Structures are given as C-alpha cells and as structure tokens.
Amino acid sequence: MLNNLFTSLPADPAQEHFDELLARPGLSIERIVSHGQASPPGFWYDQPRGEWVLLLSGSAGLRLAHEPCERRLTPGDFVEIPAHCRHRVEWTDSTQATVWLAVHFGDG
C-alpha cells in the first residue's frame, strides 16, 4: 500500500505510471508519475468525469482546447478540468519525475 506520494516512485522512466490511491462511487484519486511523456500528436482527452489535478513535483505543459495557450504547471499548481473539456499534456519534465495527484469526480 502506498502511504507517501513520493516513495516507491517507478524506476522505469520509459513509461508513465498510474497508481489508484482511492476509489469510491463517483470519486477516484490517483498518482501519476511522468518522465518526459506527453499526449500523442493530435490526441485530446475527452473524459466523461470531471478531473482536478495538482502538480506535486517536476513541471508540465497542459493545454485545454478552449484556451489559446498551454498552461505551464509547476509544483503547487492545480487545475479543474470539467467533464468533456478537451485537454492534452503537451510535455512533462524529462530531467526529473513529474508527480501529479488527480482526483476524478462525478458520474461518467
């Protein structure tokens, strides 16, 4: 069981890792660890549930389809992404682990 978000970080930087921390009806919380990963070219997430993400370490570029520019996230930055808001990860830090806390909520 994961008891600290910064322990047991995955050693394989070639893949993005997702760890479910809590799941309840209408709510799930996960840790995401990225090492330079990004959304594939032309791909946009369009999720049926809302998502609130907090960047804990590293950095990332997050793009919401309705905004003209990407948001540059650094530790402590958070974003609420409404259900069906098209979004993508433009980049994540390739020199250190980018650790996210993602809260998915609502029916979907």
Biopython code that builds the backbone (N, CA, C, O; Angstrom):
import numpy as np
from Bio.PDB.StructureBuilder import StructureBuilder

atoms = [
    (1, "MET", "N", (0.829, -1.173, 0.000)),
    (1, "MET", "CA", (0.000, 0.000, 0.000)),
    (1, "MET", "C", (0.882, 1.248, 0.000)),
    (1, "MET", "O", (1.857, 1.332, 0.747)),
    (2, "LEU", "N", (0.532, 2.201, -0.836)),
    (2, "LEU", "CA", (1.275, 3.453, -0.956)),
    (2, "LEU", "C", (0.842, 4.399, 0.160)),
    (2, "LEU", "O", (-0.340, 4.725, 0.272)),
    (3, "ASN", "N", (1.792, 4.842, 0.987)),
    (3, "ASN", "CA", (1.462, 5.725, 2.102)),
    (3, "ASN", "C", (2.103, 7.104, 1.991)),
    (3, "ASN", "O", (1.812, 7.986, 2.799)),
    (4, "ASN", "N", (2.961, 7.297, 1.012)),
    (4, "ASN", "CA", (3.599, 8.583, 0.777)),
    (4, "ASN", "C", (3.690, 8.762, -0.728)),
    (4, "ASN", "O", (4.171, 7.868, -1.424)),
    (5, "LEU", "N", (3.245, 9.880, -1.238)),
    (5, "LEU", "CA", (3.193, 10.089, -2.685)),
    (5, "LEU", "C", (4.565, 10.121, -3.341)),
    (5, "LEU", "O", (4.666, 9.967, -4.558)),
    (6, "PHE", "N", (5.627, 10.318, -2.558)),
    (6, "PHE", "CA", (6.957, 10.422, -3.126)),
    (6, "PHE", "C", (7.816, 9.175, -2.900)),
    (6, "PHE", "O", (8.961, 9.123, -3.350)),
    (7, "THR", "N", (7.274, 8.178, -2.209)),
    (7, "THR", "CA", (8.027, 6.943, -2.055)),
    (7, "THR", "C", (7.579, 5.962, -3.124)),
    (7, "THR", "O", (6.496, 6.090, -3.695)),
    (8, "SER", "N", (8.409, 5.006, -3.374)),
    (8, "SER", "CA", (8.123, 3.963, -4.364)),
    (8, "SER", "C", (7.819, 4.549, -5.741)),
    (8, "SER", "O", (6.944, 4.061, -6.457)),
    (9, "LEU", "N", (8.559, 5.607, -6.104)),
    (9, "LEU", "CA", (8.387, 6.141, -7.455)),
    (9, "LEU", "C", (8.877, 5.111, -8.453)),
    (9, "LEU", "O", (9.915, 4.486, -8.235)),
    (10, "PRO", "N", (8.155, 4.923, -9.539)),
    (10, "PRO", "CA", (8.551, 3.914, -10.531)),
    (10, "PRO", "C", (9.947, 4.196, -11.075)),
    (10, "PRO", "O", (10.317, 5.345, -11.316)),
    (11, "ALA", "N", (10.707, 3.132, -11.262)),
    (11, "ALA", "CA", (12.083, 3.267, -11.723)),
    (11, "ALA", "C", (12.188, 3.352, -13.238)),
    (11, "ALA", "O", (13.206, 3.819, -13.750)),
    (12, "ASP", "N", (11.169, 2.916, -13.972)),
    (12, "ASP", "CA", (11.213, 2.881, -15.426)),
    (12, "ASP", "C", (10.712, 4.207, -16.005)),
    (12, "ASP", "O", (9.504, 4.437, -16.057)),
    (13, "PRO", "N", (11.628, 5.083, -16.441)),
    (13, "PRO", "CA", (11.191, 6.370, -16.977)),
    (13, "PRO", "C", (10.613, 6.286, -18.387)),
    (13, "PRO", "O", (10.122, 7.285, -18.913)),
    (14, "ALA", "N", (10.665, 5.123, -18.997)),
    (14, "ALA", "CA", (10.165, 4.980, -20.367)),
    (14, "ALA", "C", (8.643, 4.975, -20.429)),
    (14, "ALA", "O", (8.062, 5.166, -21.497)),
    (15, "GLN", "N", (8.001, 4.758, -19.291)),
    (15, "GLN", "CA", (6.543, 4.686, -19.281)),
    (15, "GLN", "C", (5.971, 5.591, -18.192)),
    (15, "GLN", "O", (6.578, 5.798, -17.142)),
    (16, "GLU", "N", (4.796, 6.116, -18.475)),
    (16, "GLU", "CA", (4.053, 6.863, -17.476)),
    (16, "GLU", "C", (3.357, 5.854, -16.566)),
    (16, "GLU", "O", (2.891, 4.815, -17.033)),
    (17, "HIS", "N", (3.285, 6.154, -15.267)),
    (17, "HIS", "CA", (2.715, 5.216, -14.304)),
    (17, "HIS", "C", (1.513, 5.829, -13.601)),
    (17, "HIS", "O", (1.516, 7.007, -13.243)),
    (18, "PHE", "N", (0.477, 5.001, -13.408)),
    (18, "PHE", "CA", (-0.765, 5.417, -12.760)),
    (18, "PHE", "C", (-1.012, 4.497, -11.573)),
    (18, "PHE", "O", (-1.052, 3.277, -11.735)),
    (19, "ASP", "N", (-1.177, 5.064, -10.387)),
    (19, "ASP", "CA", (-1.466, 4.299, -9.176)),
    (19, "ASP", "C", (-2.769, 4.804, -8.579)),
    (19, "ASP", "O", (-2.866, 5.964, -8.178)),
    (20, "GLU", "N", (-3.773, 3.934, -8.519)),
    (20, "GLU", "CA", (-5.032, 4.318, -7.886)),
    (20, "GLU", "C", (-4.841, 4.299, -6.380)),
    (20, "GLU", "O", (-4.437, 3.288, -5.807)),
    (21, "LEU", "N", (-5.135, 5.424, -5.746)),
    (21, "LEU", "CA", (-4.964, 5.557, -4.300)),
    (21, "LEU", "C", (-6.267, 5.352, -3.542)),
    (21, "LEU", "O", (-6.268, 4.853, -2.417)),
    (22, "LEU", "N", (-7.378, 5.739, -4.166)),
    (22, "LEU", "CA", (-8.681, 5.633, -3.514)),
    (22, "LEU", "C", (-9.757, 5.571, -4.582)),
    (22, "LEU", "O", (-9.706, 6.303, -5.570)),
    (23, "ALA", "N", (-10.724, 4.701, -4.383)),
    (23, "ALA", "CA", (-11.866, 4.614, -5.306)),
    (23, "ALA", "C", (-13.143, 4.473, -4.491)),
    (23, "ALA", "O", (-13.261, 3.590, -3.642)),
    (24, "ARG", "N", (-14.082, 5.346, -4.760)),
    (24, "ARG", "CA", (-15.402, 5.328, -4.137)),
    (24, "ARG", "C", (-16.414, 5.653, -5.225)),
    (24, "ARG", "O", (-16.037, 6.178, -6.272)),
    (25, "PRO", "N", (-17.678, 5.356, -5.006)),
    (25, "PRO", "CA", (-18.672, 5.714, -6.025)),
    (25, "PRO", "C", (-18.603, 7.218, -6.344)),
    (25, "PRO", "O", (-18.733, 8.057, -5.453)),
    (26, "GLY", "N", (-18.399, 7.536, -7.607)),
    (26, "GLY", "CA", (-18.332, 8.919, -8.050)),
    (26, "GLY", "C", (-17.028, 9.632, -7.776)),
    (26, "GLY", "O", (-16.925, 10.832, -8.030)),
    (27, "LEU", "N", (-16.001, 8.916, -7.251)),
    (27, "LEU", "CA", (-14.730, 9.547, -6.901)),
    (27, "LEU", "C", (-13.582, 8.562, -7.042)),
    (27, "LEU", "O", (-13.685, 7.418, -6.597)),
    (28, "SER", "N", (-12.499, 8.993, -7.652)),
    (28, "SER", "CA", (-11.266, 8.214, -7.630)),
    (28, "SER", "C", (-10.093, 9.180, -7.563)),
    (28, "SER", "O", (-10.133, 10.273, -8.128)),
    (29, "ILE", "N", (-9.051, 8.756, -6.863)),
    (29, "ILE", "CA", (-7.843, 9.560, -6.698)),
    (29, "ILE", "C", (-6.675, 8.700, -7.144)),
    (29, "ILE", "O", (-6.551, 7.539, -6.753)),
    (30, "GLU", "N", (-5.810, 9.297, -7.982)),
    (30, "GLU", "CA", (-4.657, 8.548, -8.456)),
    (30, "GLU", "C", (-3.406, 9.408, -8.458)),
    (30, "GLU", "O", (-3.459, 10.633, -8.566)),
    (31, "ARG", "N", (-2.279, 8.719, -8.335)),
    (31, "ARG", "CA", (-0.978, 9.353, -8.512)),
    (31, "ARG", "C", (-0.523, 9.006, -9.916)),
    (31, "ARG", "O", (-0.595, 7.853, -10.341)),
    (32, "ILE", "N", (-0.055, 10.017, -10.632)),
    (32, "ILE", "CA", (0.501, 9.817, -11.963)),
    (32, "ILE", "C", (1.952, 10.257, -11.914)),
    (32, "ILE", "O", (2.261, 11.338, -11.412)),
    (33, "VAL", "N", (2.844, 9.423, -12.432)),
    (33, "VAL", "CA", (4.264, 9.769, -12.482)),
    (33, "VAL", "C", (4.694, 9.758, -13.945)),
    (33, "VAL", "O", (4.605, 8.738, -14.629)),
    (34, "SER", "N", (5.165, 10.920, -14.412)),
    (34, "SER", "CA", (5.598, 11.091, -15.799)),
    (34, "SER", "C", (7.083, 11.407, -15.830)),
    (34, "SER", "O", (7.620, 12.018, -14.906)),
    (35, "HIS", "N", (7.741, 10.984, -16.900)),
    (35, "HIS", "CA", (9.174, 11.276, -17.110)),
    (35, "HIS", "C", (9.359, 11.711, -18.563)),
    (35, "HIS", "O", (9.953, 10.977, -19.353)),
    (36, "GLY", "N", (8.868, 12.873, -18.920)),
    (36, "GLY", "CA", (9.028, 13.349, -20.287)),
    (36, "GLY", "C", (7.904, 12.927, -21.217)),
    (36, "GLY", "O", (7.964, 13.222, -22.411)),
    (37, "GLN", "N", (6.877, 12.244, -20.710)),
    (37, "GLN", "CA", (5.776, 11.825, -21.567)),
    (37, "GLN", "C", (4.879, 13.011, -21.917)),
    (37, "GLN", "O", (4.854, 14.026, -21.221)),
    (38, "ALA", "N", (4.151, 12.849, -23.009)),
    (38, "ALA", "CA", (3.187, 13.843, -23.474)),
    (38, "ALA", "C", (2.076, 13.095, -24.194)),
    (38, "ALA", "O", (2.220, 11.922, -24.536)),
    (39, "SER", "N", (0.971, 13.786, -24.418)),
    (39, "SER", "CA", (-0.109, 13.193, -25.212)),
    (39, "SER", "C", (0.390, 13.008, -26.647)),
    (39, "SER", "O", (1.172, 13.823, -27.137)),
    (40, "PRO", "N", (-0.046, 11.962, -27.313)),
    (40, "PRO", "CA", (0.370, 11.771, -28.715)),
    (40, "PRO", "C", (-0.061, 12.958, -29.578)),
    (40, "PRO", "O", (-1.064, 13.603, -29.273)),
    (41, "PRO", "N", (0.672, 13.255, -30.639)),
    (41, "PRO", "CA", (0.299, 14.366, -31.515)),
    (41, "PRO", "C", (-1.155, 14.236, -31.994)),
    (41, "PRO", "O", (-1.577, 13.175, -32.454)),
    (42, "GLY", "N", (-1.898, 15.324, -31.878)),
    (42, "GLY", "CA", (-3.281, 15.342, -32.336)),
    (42, "GLY", "C", (-4.289, 14.696, -31.407)),
    (42, "GLY", "O", (-5.490, 14.757, -31.669)),
    (43, "PHE", "N", (-3.826, 14.071, -30.318)),
    (43, "PHE", "CA", (-4.734, 13.392, -29.393)),
    (43, "PHE", "C", (-5.211, 14.368, -28.319)),
    (43, "PHE", "O", (-4.427, 15.148, -27.778)),
    (44, "TRP", "N", (-6.514, 14.311, -28.021)),
    (44, "TRP", "CA", (-7.114, 15.106, -26.952)),
    (44, "TRP", "C", (-7.910, 14.195, -26.035)),
    (44, "TRP", "O", (-8.699, 13.374, -26.505)),
    (45, "TYR", "N", (-7.710, 14.333, -24.733)),
    (45, "TYR", "CA", (-8.568, 13.644, -23.772)),
    (45, "TYR", "C", (-9.945, 14.304, -23.796)),
    (45, "TYR", "O", (-10.057, 15.525, -23.913)),
    (46, "ASP", "N", (-10.990, 13.484, -23.684)),
    (46, "ASP", "CA", (-12.366, 13.964, -23.565)),
    (46, "ASP", "C", (-13.042, 13.006, -22.591)),
    (46, "ASP", "O", (-13.676, 12.032, -22.996)),
    (47, "GLN", "N", (-12.896, 13.298, -21.305)),
    (47, "GLN", "CA", (-13.303, 12.370, -20.252)),
    (47, "GLN", "C", (-14.735, 12.633, -19.799)),
    (47, "GLN", "O", (-15.172, 13.784, -19.757)),
    (48, "PRO", "N", (-15.466, 11.574, -19.460)),
    (48, "PRO", "CA", (-16.856, 11.735, -19.034)),
    (48, "PRO", "C", (-17.001, 12.267, -17.607)),
    (48, "PRO", "O", (-18.099, 12.647, -17.201)),
    (49, "ARG", "N", (-15.910, 12.298, -16.844)),
    (49, "ARG", "CA", (-15.945, 12.790, -15.467)),
    (49, "ARG", "C", (-15.070, 14.025, -15.343)),
    (49, "ARG", "O", (-14.139, 14.219, -16.125)),
    (50, "GLY", "N", (-15.376, 14.865, -14.350)),
    (50, "GLY", "CA", (-14.515, 15.995, -14.059)),
    (50, "GLY", "C", (-13.202, 15.510, -13.460)),
    (50, "GLY", "O", (-13.121, 14.403, -12.929)),
    (51, "GLU", "N", (-12.183, 16.345, -13.550)),
    (51, "GLU", "CA", (-10.867, 15.994, -13.003)),
    (51, "GLU", "C", (-10.254, 17.247, -12.390)),
    (51, "GLU", "O", (-10.305, 18.333, -12.968)),
    (52, "TRP", "N", (-9.674, 17.071, -11.210)),
    (52, "TRP", "CA", (-8.910, 18.121, -10.546)),
    (52, "TRP", "C", (-7.510, 17.574, -10.414)),
    (52, "TRP", "O", (-7.321, 16.513, -9.819)),
    (53, "VAL", "N", (-6.506, 18.277, -10.960)),
    (53, "VAL", "CA", (-5.131, 17.802, -10.898)),
    (53, "VAL", "C", (-4.257, 18.813, -10.169)),
    (53, "VAL", "O", (-4.409, 20.024, -10.324)),
    (54, "LEU", "N", (-3.345, 18.283, -9.376)),
    (54, "LEU", "CA", (-2.375, 19.068, -8.629)),
    (54, "LEU", "C", (-0.996, 18.558, -9.018)),
    (54, "LEU", "O", (-0.729, 17.359, -8.929)),
    (55, "LEU", "N", (-0.119, 19.460, -9.447)),
    (55, "LEU", "CA", (1.244, 19.069, -9.770)),
    (55, "LEU", "C", (2.077, 19.144, -8.492)),
    (55, "LEU", "O", (2.173, 20.200, -7.865)),
    (56, "LEU", "N", (2.672, 18.026, -8.115)),
    (56, "LEU", "CA", (3.427, 17.947, -6.863)),
    (56, "LEU", "C", (4.926, 18.147, -7.055)),
    (56, "LEU", "O", (5.590, 18.730, -6.198)),
    (57, "SER", "N", (5.464, 17.663, -8.181)),
    (57, "SER", "CA", (6.888, 17.845, -8.473)),
    (57, "SER", "C", (7.086, 17.810, -9.976)),
    (57, "SER", "O", (6.235, 17.324, -10.721)),
    (58, "GLY", "N", (8.231, 18.337, -10.411)),
    (58, "GLY", "CA", (8.506, 18.409, -11.836)),
    (58, "GLY", "C", (7.794, 19.603, -12.459)),
    (58, "GLY", "O", (7.521, 20.598, -11.787)),
    (59, "SER", "N", (7.500, 19.495, -13.734)),
    (59, "SER", "CA", (6.774, 20.551, -14.439)),
    (59, "SER", "C", (6.088, 19.932, -15.651)),
    (59, "SER", "O", (6.434, 18.837, -16.095)),
    (60, "ALA", "N", (5.104, 20.667, -16.175)),
    (60, "ALA", "CA", (4.332, 20.132, -17.298)),
    (60, "ALA", "C", (3.652, 21.268, -18.045)),
    (60, "ALA", "O", (3.436, 22.350, -17.500)),
    (61, "GLY", "N", (3.322, 21.003, -19.292)),
    (61, "GLY", "CA", (2.514, 21.913, -20.094)),
    (61, "GLY", "C", (1.167, 21.262, -20.335)),
    (61, "GLY", "O", (1.095, 20.183, -20.923)),
    (62, "LEU", "N", (0.111, 21.897, -19.892)),
    (62, "LEU", "CA", (-1.253, 21.378, -20.039)),
    (62, "LEU", "C", (-2.012, 22.317, -20.962)),
    (62, "LEU", "O", (-2.001, 23.533, -20.774)),
    (63, "ARG", "N", (-2.661, 21.749, -21.948)),
    (63, "ARG", "CA", (-3.423, 22.554, -22.906)),
    (63, "ARG", "C", (-4.892, 22.181, -22.826)),
    (63, "ARG", "O", (-5.242, 21.006, -22.939)),
    (64, "LEU", "N", (-5.750, 23.168, -22.632)),
    (64, "LEU", "CA", (-7.192, 23.000, -22.692)),
    (64, "LEU", "C", (-7.635, 23.532, -24.054)),
    (64, "LEU", "O", (-7.210, 24.614, -24.460)),
    (65, "ALA", "N", (-8.475, 22.793, -24.755)),
    (65, "ALA", "CA", (-8.807, 23.108, -26.142)),
    (65, "ALA", "C", (-9.404, 24.501, -26.304)),
    (65, "ALA", "O", (-9.197, 25.139, -27.337)),
    (66, "HIS", "N", (-10.134, 24.982, -25.317)),
    (66, "HIS", "CA", (-10.789, 26.276, -25.447)),
    (66, "HIS", "C", (-9.888, 27.456, -25.071)),
    (66, "HIS", "O", (-10.323, 28.606, -25.131)),
    (67, "GLU", "N", (-8.644, 27.182, -24.687)),
    (67, "GLU", "CA", (-7.715, 28.251, -24.331)),
    (67, "GLU", "C", (-6.661, 28.412, -25.429)),
    (67, "GLU", "O", (-6.259, 27.423, -26.042)),
    (68, "PRO", "N", (-6.209, 29.641, -25.686)),
    (68, "PRO", "CA", (-5.280, 29.865, -26.798)),
    (68, "PRO", "C", (-3.857, 29.365, -26.546)),
    (68, "PRO", "O", (-3.119, 29.105, -27.496)),
    (69, "CYS", "N", (-3.467, 29.229, -25.284)),
    (69, "CYS", "CA", (-2.090, 28.835, -24.956)),
    (69, "CYS", "C", (-2.099, 27.733, -23.904)),
    (69, "CYS", "O", (-3.070, 27.549, -23.169)),
    (70, "GLU", "N", (-0.979, 27.004, -23.858)),
    (70, "GLU", "CA", (-0.845, 25.987, -22.809)),
    (70, "GLU", "C", (-0.597, 26.657, -21.466)),
    (70, "GLU", "O", (-0.116, 27.787, -21.389)),
    (71, "ARG", "N", (-0.937, 25.933, -20.424)),
    (71, "ARG", "CA", (-0.622, 26.363, -19.063)),
    (71, "ARG", "C", (0.660, 25.660, -18.649)),
    (71, "ARG", "O", (0.775, 24.442, -18.780)),
    (72, "ARG", "N", (1.612, 26.417, -18.155)),
    (72, "ARG", "CA", (2.843, 25.820, -17.636)),
    (72, "ARG", "C", (2.632, 25.591, -16.152)),
    (72, "ARG", "O", (2.436, 26.538, -15.389)),
    (73, "LEU", "N", (2.672, 24.323, -15.746)),
    (73, "LEU", "CA", (2.431, 23.956, -14.351)),
    (73, "LEU", "C", (3.748, 23.680, -13.647)),
    (73, "LEU", "O", (4.635, 23.022, -14.190)),
    (74, "THR", "N", (3.862, 24.194, -12.429)),
    (74, "THR", "CA", (4.995, 23.917, -11.556)),
    (74, "THR", "C", (4.441, 23.421, -10.228)),
    (74, "THR", "O", (3.234, 23.513, -10.008)),
    (75, "PRO", "N", (5.274, 22.902, -9.340)),
    (75, "PRO", "CA", (4.765, 22.347, -8.091)),
    (75, "PRO", "C", (3.833, 23.308, -7.347)),
    (75, "PRO", "O", (4.136, 24.485, -7.150)),
    (76, "GLY", "N", (2.689, 22.754, -6.944)),
    (76, "GLY", "CA", (1.683, 23.510, -6.236)),
    (76, "GLY", "C", (0.553, 24.001, -7.124)),
    (76, "GLY", "O", (-0.510, 24.365, -6.621)),
    (77, "ASP", "N", (0.764, 24.017, -8.444)),
    (77, "ASP", "CA", (-0.287, 24.463, -9.356)),
    (77, "ASP", "C", (-1.357, 23.386, -9.490)),
    (77, "ASP", "O", (-1.055, 22.194, -9.534)),
    (78, "PHE", "N", (-2.614, 23.827, -9.553)),
    (78, "PHE", "CA", (-3.713, 22.885, -9.743)),
    (78, "PHE", "C", (-4.696, 23.445, -10.750)),
    (78, "PHE", "O", (-4.773, 24.655, -10.964)),
    (79, "VAL", "N", (-5.452, 22.536, -11.370)),
    (79, "VAL", "CA", (-6.401, 22.889, -12.421)),
    (79, "VAL", "C", (-7.622, 21.999, -12.282)),
    (79, "VAL", "O", (-7.495, 20.797, -12.048)),
    (80, "GLU", "N", (-8.799, 22.580, -12.423)),
    (80, "GLU", "CA", (-10.014, 21.777, -12.543)),
    (80, "GLU", "C", (-10.354, 21.669, -14.022)),
    (80, "GLU", "O", (-10.433, 22.674, -14.728)),
    (81, "ILE", "N", (-10.553, 20.440, -14.482)),
    (81, "ILE", "CA", (-10.898, 20.174, -15.874)),
    (81, "ILE", "C", (-12.316, 19.609, -15.878)),
    (81, "ILE", "O", (-12.525, 18.474, -15.451)),
    (82, "PRO", "N", (-13.287, 20.379, -16.353)),
    (82, "PRO", "CA", (-14.668, 19.896, -16.350)),
    (82, "PRO", "C", (-14.841, 18.655, -17.234)),
    (82, "PRO", "O", (-14.048, 18.414, -18.144)),
    (83, "ALA", "N", (-15.871, 17.886, -16.959)),
    (83, "ALA", "CA", (-16.192, 16.728, -17.802)),
    (83, "ALA", "C", (-16.311, 17.194, -19.254)),
    (83, "ALA", "O", (-16.873, 18.251, -19.539)),
    (84, "HIS", "N", (-15.776, 16.394, -20.149)),
    (84, "HIS", "CA", (-15.809, 16.622, -21.603)),
    (84, "HIS", "C", (-15.066, 17.866, -22.065)),
    (84, "HIS", "O", (-15.255, 18.305, -23.200)),
    (85, "CYS", "N", (-14.232, 18.441, -21.220)),
    (85, "CYS", "CA", (-13.352, 19.531, -21.652)),
    (85, "CYS", "C", (-12.143, 18.879, -22.326)),
    (85, "CYS", "O", (-11.359, 18.186, -21.678)),
    (86, "ARG", "N", (-12.006, 19.105, -23.596)),
    (86, "ARG", "CA", (-10.879, 18.502, -24.322)),
    (86, "ARG", "C", (-9.577, 19.110, -23.818)),
    (86, "ARG", "O", (-9.442, 20.328, -23.709)),
    (87, "HIS", "N", (-8.616, 18.228, -23.511)),
    (87, "HIS", "CA", (-7.333, 18.681, -22.992)),
    (87, "HIS", "C", (-6.239, 17.692, -23.358)),
    (87, "HIS", "O", (-6.510, 16.546, -23.718)),
    (88, "ARG", "N", (-5.012, 18.150, -23.259)),
    (88, "ARG", "CA", (-3.860, 17.295, -23.561)),
    (88, "ARG", "C", (-2.649, 17.752, -22.751)),
    (88, "ARG", "O", (-2.574, 18.898, -22.310)),
    (89, "VAL", "N", (-1.715, 16.838, -22.568)),
    (89, "VAL", "CA", (-0.444, 17.156, -21.919)),
    (89, "VAL", "C", (0.559, 17.405, -23.043)),
    (89, "VAL", "O", (0.896, 16.492, -23.796)),
    (90, "GLU", "N", (1.027, 18.633, -23.149)),
    (90, "GLU", "CA", (1.966, 18.996, -24.213)),
    (90, "GLU", "C", (3.364, 18.451, -23.933)),
    (90, "GLU", "O", (4.066, 18.047, -24.860)),
    (91, "TRP", "N", (3.773, 18.436, -22.669)),
    (91, "TRP", "CA", (5.092, 17.953, -22.279)),
    (91, "TRP", "C", (5.140, 17.767, -20.765)),
    (91, "TRP", "O", (4.354, 18.359, -20.026)),
    (92, "THR", "N", (6.068, 16.944, -20.326)),
    (92, "THR", "CA", (6.401, 16.846, -18.901)),
    (92, "THR", "C", (7.920, 16.871, -18.788)),
    (92, "THR", "O", (8.631, 16.560, -19.743)),
    (93, "ASP", "N", (8.399, 17.238, -17.628)),
    (93, "ASP", "CA", (9.830, 17.362, -17.367)),
    (93, "ASP", "C", (10.537, 16.041, -17.690)),
    (93, "ASP", "O", (10.119, 14.979, -17.229)),
    (94, "SER", "N", (11.592, 16.113, -18.470)),
    (94, "SER", "CA", (12.331, 14.895, -18.804)),
    (94, "SER", "C", (13.559, 14.704, -17.923)),
    (94, "SER", "O", (14.254, 13.695, -18.046)),
    (95, "THR", "N", (13.839, 15.663, -17.030)),
    (95, "THR", "CA", (15.032, 15.560, -16.188)),
    (95, "THR", "C", (14.727, 15.073, -14.777)),
    (95, "THR", "O", (15.639, 14.750, -14.016)),
    (96, "GLN", "N", (13.441, 15.021, -14.431)),
    (96, "GLN", "CA", (13.046, 14.546, -13.101)),
    (96, "GLN", "C", (11.611, 14.032, -13.180)),
    (96, "GLN", "O", (10.900, 14.286, -14.152)),
    (97, "ALA", "N", (11.205, 13.321, -12.162)),
    (97, "ALA", "CA", (9.834, 12.806, -12.131)),
    (97, "ALA", "C", (8.850, 13.964, -11.990)),
    (97, "ALA", "O", (9.022, 14.848, -11.151)),
    (98, "THR", "N", (7.827, 13.939, -12.820)),
    (98, "THR", "CA", (6.697, 14.848, -12.668)),
    (98, "THR", "C", (5.604, 14.043, -11.981)),
    (98, "THR", "O", (5.086, 13.082, -12.549)),
    (99, "VAL", "N", (5.254, 14.430, -10.770)),
    (99, "VAL", "CA", (4.274, 13.691, -9.978)),
    (99, "VAL", "C", (3.000, 14.526, -9.894)),
    (99, "VAL", "O", (3.019, 15.686, -9.481)),
    (100, "TRP", "N", (1.894, 13.904, -10.297)),
    (100, "TRP", "CA", (0.575, 14.531, -10.285)),
    (100, "TRP", "C", (-0.310, 13.824, -9.267)),
    (100, "TRP", "O", (-0.148, 12.629, -9.020)),
    (101, "LEU", "N", (-1.229, 14.550, -8.687)),
    (101, "LEU", "CA", (-2.325, 13.967, -7.916)),
    (101, "LEU", "C", (-3.586, 14.313, -8.703)),
    (101, "LEU", "O", (-3.898, 15.488, -8.896)),
    (102, "ALA", "N", (-4.301, 13.303, -9.150)),
    (102, "ALA", "CA", (-5.502, 13.503, -9.977)),
    (102, "ALA", "C", (-6.718, 12.995, -9.243)),
    (102, "ALA", "O", (-6.751, 11.853, -8.786)),
    (103, "VAL", "N", (-7.723, 13.855, -9.133)),
    (103, "VAL", "CA", (-8.995, 13.496, -8.497)),
    (103, "VAL", "C", (-10.054, 13.511, -9.587)),
    (103, "VAL", "O", (-10.319, 14.552, -10.189)),
    (104, "HIS", "N", (-10.661, 12.353, -9.840)),
    (104, "HIS", "CA", (-11.719, 12.222, -10.833)),
    (104, "HIS", "C", (-13.036, 12.159, -10.071)),
    (104, "HIS", "O", (-13.159, 11.421, -9.094)),
    (105, "PHE", "N", (-14.029, 12.941, -10.524)),
    (105, "PHE", "CA", (-15.280, 13.011, -9.773)),
    (105, "PHE", "C", (-16.474, 13.094, -10.700)),
    (105, "PHE", "O", (-16.359, 13.482, -11.863)),
    (106, "GLY", "N", (-17.609, 12.726, -10.167)),
    (106, "GLY", "CA", (-18.868, 12.787, -10.912)),
    (106, "GLY", "C", (-19.208, 11.455, -11.554)),
    (106, "GLY", "O", (-18.391, 10.534, -11.594)),
    (107, "ASP", "N", (-20.405, 11.375, -12.046)),
    (107, "ASP", "CA", (-20.835, 10.168, -12.739)),
    (107, "ASP", "C", (-20.353, 10.241, -14.169)),
    (107, "ASP", "O", (-20.329, 11.311, -14.778)),
    (108, "GLY", "N", (-19.976, 9.111, -14.690)),
    (108, "GLY", "CA", (-19.494, 9.155, -16.062)),
    (108, "GLY", "C", (-19.301, 7.875, -16.646)),
    (108, "GLY", "O", (-18.895, 7.780, -17.805)),
]
sb = StructureBuilder()
sb.init_structure("model")
sb.init_model(0)
sb.init_chain("A")
sb.init_seg("    ")
for serial, (resi, resn, name, xyz) in enumerate(atoms, 1):
    if name == "N":
        sb.init_residue(resn, " ", resi, " ")
    sb.init_atom(name, np.array(xyz, "f"), 0.0, 1.0, " ", f" {name:<3s}", serial, name[0])
structure = sb.get_structure()
